[in-house]
């Protein structure tokens, strides 16, 4: 009795890799419910359902991200900052630093400088890195309209 051995070639593996990449992207986008404005956050205890409009900013902490809310609550999720950003509506959030992404609706003030800094409505002040300044200013223009200047 002879056992058959199957070998896979690179052409067998590559299509599956692209399918899994699409599945990951689809899974991430399904975690935001645009009908009621909520996002599903996987926490250590389980799933947390939060309104996107209440998120003030995101803060990276290694492979974890802390979501800070306008009422000063925090939710820690076991996802990178980039992974959490993909779960949220991109036009409302802007990366201002390697470790911070803000919800544009919660900006109270932007102070210019090399990178400058933002003050949020809840009183938190966050630096804007020089490398993210142009992208941040463009996000402001798109979110608030073309009248926004540096």
N, C-alpha and C positions, 0 to 999 in steps of 0.2 A: 504494500500500500504506500503510495507516494503523496506527500503533502505539497500543495501548490504554494509558492512564495510570490508575493506581489511586490513589485518595485514601483515607487513613484518617481516621476521625472519632475523637473522644475515647472514644466507647463501644467502638470497636475496640481501643483501647490499654489501658484500665483493667482489663479482665478478665485480660489477660496480666500486668499488673503484680502483681495479687494472686496469681496462680499462681506467679510467680517468687519472691514473698515466702514463700510456703508451701514452695517447693522449697529456699530458703536455710535455713529453720528445720529442715526435715527433714534436710538435709545436715549441719547442725551437730549435731543430736541423734544421728545415726548414727555420730558419731566417738567415742562412748562405748559400750563393750561391757560391759553389766551382767552378763553371764554369767561373765566372768573378771575383771571389775573393771579393765579397761585402757582407756586413752584413746589415740587416734592423734594425734600432734602433728606438724604439718608444719613442718620445720626447713629451713634453707638447704641442708643436705646431702641431705635426703630425708624419710622418715617415721620417727618415733620412737614406739615402743610402750611406754608406761609404766603402771605400776599406780597407780590413783587414790589408793589408801590411802597411798602413799609421798610424795604431794605435800604439803608443809608449808604453802606459801603462794605466791601469785602477786604479781608486781610489775610494774606498768605502766611502760613507757618509750616514750612516744609511741605509734607504731603497732605497737610490739613488746611482747611480754610475756615476762618471765623467770619460769619455773616453778622454784621452789626446793624441793628434796627433803629429806627428813628426814636423809639422809646427807650433806647440804650440797652435792650436785651441783646444777647449773643447766642448764636447757634453754631456749634462746631461740627463740620462735616469732614469725612475722611475722603476728600477729593482735593486735587490741586486747584490753584486759583484758576488756571486755564479751563479745567473741566467744569468748574462751577460757572464760569463766564459763558460757556457753551449752553448751559441750561437756562440762561436768562435772555431776554430780548436785547440784542446787541445795540440797537439804536439808543437805548436809555442808559446804558452803562459805558464808562470809559476808563481804560487803564491809565493811571496817572503816575505810576511808579512800579518798580519790579514786584512790589508786595502789596499794592493797593489798587483797587478798582472802585470807582464811585458811581452812585446812582445820580445822574445829572439833575433830576428833579429836586434833590436835596441840597444843592449848592446854594449857599447864602452869599458867598463872596469869593472872588479869585484875585489874588494879589500877585502882580507881575514881579519878575526877578529873573535870575538865570533860568530857573525852572518855575519858580514861584511857589505859591501854596494856595490851597482852597480851604475855606471855612465852611463847614456844613451847618445846616439849620439846628442840629442838636449840639452845636458848640465845638465839635471836634475839628481840629486843624490838621491837615495832611499835606506833606510836601509833594510837589509835582517835579518829577525828575526832568533834567534838561533833555534827555533822550526821548521822553514821552510828551514834551510840551506841544510840539506841532500837531501830533495826533489828537491830543486833548483839546486844543483850540479848534481843530476841525470838527471834532465831536460836538463842541459847544455851538459852533455855527450851524451844524445840521439839526441839532436838537432845539435850539432857541430861534433859529432864523439867521439869515445872511447879515443882519445888522451887527452881529457880535464881532468886536475887534480885539486885538491883543493890547 
